[in-house]
Amino acid sequence: THHVRLVGYDTYKQTQGVAMVIYRGPIKA
């Protein structure tokens, strides 16, 4: 259960990251 939860969380973070890039554009400091 913990493994599945961790994978789901990681996927969620990746999705947010992609959405952020699309919304704000590639911002690299």
N, C-alpha and C positions, 0 to 999 in steps of 0.2 A: 504494500500500500504506500509506504514511504517513497519507494523508488518511482512508482507511477506518479505520485504527487509531485516529486521533484522534477520529473520529465515534463509534466504538464506546466509547472511553474516556469521552467526554462523556456518552453515553447511560447508561453505567454509573454515572457520578457523579450524574446526574439521578435514576436509579432509587434509588440509595442515599439521596439527599436526601429523596425522597418517602417511602421506607420509614422514615426517621428521623422525619419529621413525623408519620406514622401511629403510630409506636411511642411517641414522647415527647410528641407534641402540638405545636402551633404555639408554639415558644419563640423570642421575638424580644427581644433585649436593647436 
